[in-house]
């Protein structure tokens, strides 16, 4: 990744844990859908996680990340994951 001072784009992706966004699942849905399998249960937390949020950062200075075809179309050619 570029220097911390550089303005780089990122993509934020989030999803609701449960069958209906914004609606707390019932106890029966929690059990039948095994919703804890999508949560961080390793920590001593207050309440339950309802969202999973991921941030994908892109380093515009990484020449190997982008491909330009003969028509000027730009696409991402490779992906790298850094999970912290």
N, C-alpha and C positions, 0 to 999 in steps of 0.2 A: 504494500500500500504506500501511497505517497506520504509526504510529510504531514504531520497533524495540522499544520497551518493551511494546507491546501484545501480548497473547496472541491470536494469530489461528490459525485452523485451516489445516491443509495436508493434502494427499493425496500419499502416496508410491507411485509405480508403478515396478515393476522387472520386467525380463524377462531370462532366461538366453539367452546367445548360443550356440545349438546345439540339436540335436534332442531331447536328454533333459536335463532340469534336474539339475544336480549331476554330470553325467558329462562329462568332458573329451572333446570331439569328436576323432575320429581324423583323421589327415592327409588321408585320402580325403574325409571329410565336410567338413573345412575347405575343400578345393578345390571339391568338387561343389556345396556350398551357398553358396560365396563368402562365408564368415562374416566376413572382414575388412571387408566393405562395411558391417557394423554396428558396427565398432569405431572408436575414436579412434586412428588410425595416424599422426597429424600430430606427435605428441610423441615424444621419445626415452624410451621406457618399458621397464621391466623386466617381462618376461612379457606375457601377452595379457589384454585385458579379457574377462571372462566374463559380466559383468552390465551392463545399461544401466539406470540409475536416474534417475528424474525426480521432481521435487518441484513440486507445484502449490500455491501459496499463495493464500488467499482473504482479502480485506479485507472484514470484516463491516460496516464503515462505508460501503462503496460502495453507495449506494442504487440505482444502476443495475444492480447485479449480481443482485439478488433480485426475484422477482415473487411476490405473494400473490394467489391467486384469491379469489372470493367465499366459498369454503368453508374458508378458512384454510390451504390447501395452499401451501407455499413451494417455488419452483423457481428454479434458476439460469437467467437469461434471456440473459446475454451472457458471452463468454469473451474474455480478453485474454492474450496471451502475451508474456512478457519473457524472452528467451533470453540468458543471460550466459555 
